[in-house]
């Protein structure tokens, strides 16, 4: 599963949890979230809260 903010350049990527990759833009915002084997990984992730569109 991949969630992408369109038309934003990626500066770096970081695997923050096994199978969960965050792509960071030049403005230090998260521009893409990729979850490899999402149906298997999501149930193992710790609960996380995020604010979108503030």
C-alpha positions in Angstrom: 0.0 0.0 0.0 1.4 3.4 -0.9 0.0 6.8 0.1 1.5 9.7 -2.0 1.4 13.5 -2.0 1.5 14.2 -5.7 4.2 16.2 -7.4 6.5 16.6 -4.4 10.2 15.8 -4.7 11.6 13.2 -2.3 14.9 14.1 -0.5 15.3 10.8 1.5 13.6 7.6 2.6 13.6 6.0 6.0 12.3 2.6 7.0 10.7 3.5 10.4 9.4 0.0 11.1 10.1 -3.2 9.3 8.2 -2.9 6.0 7.1 0.7 6.6 8.9 3.3 4.6 8.5 7.1 4.8 9.7 9.4 2.1 10.7 12.8 3.2 10.6 15.9 1.0 12.9 18.9 0.9 10.6 20.8 3.2 11.0 18.0 5.8 7.4 16.9 5.4 6.4 13.3 4.8 5.4 13.0 1.2 4.9 9.3 0.8 4.1 6.3 3.1 4.7 2.8 1.8 3.7 -0.3 3.6 5.1 -3.5 2.2 2.8 -6.5 2.6 0.3 -4.2 4.2 -2.2 -6.9 5.2 0.5 -8.6 7.3 2.3 -5.5 8.6 -0.6 -3.3 9.8 -1.8 -5.6 12.5 1.7 -5.6 14.0 2.2 -1.8 14.0 2.1 0.1 17.3 -0.8 2.6 17.5 0.2 5.9 15.9 -1.6 9.2 15.6 -1.1 11.6 12.7 -2.4 15.1 11.8 -3.1 15.7 8.1 -3.8 19.0 6.5 -3.3 21.4 9.3 
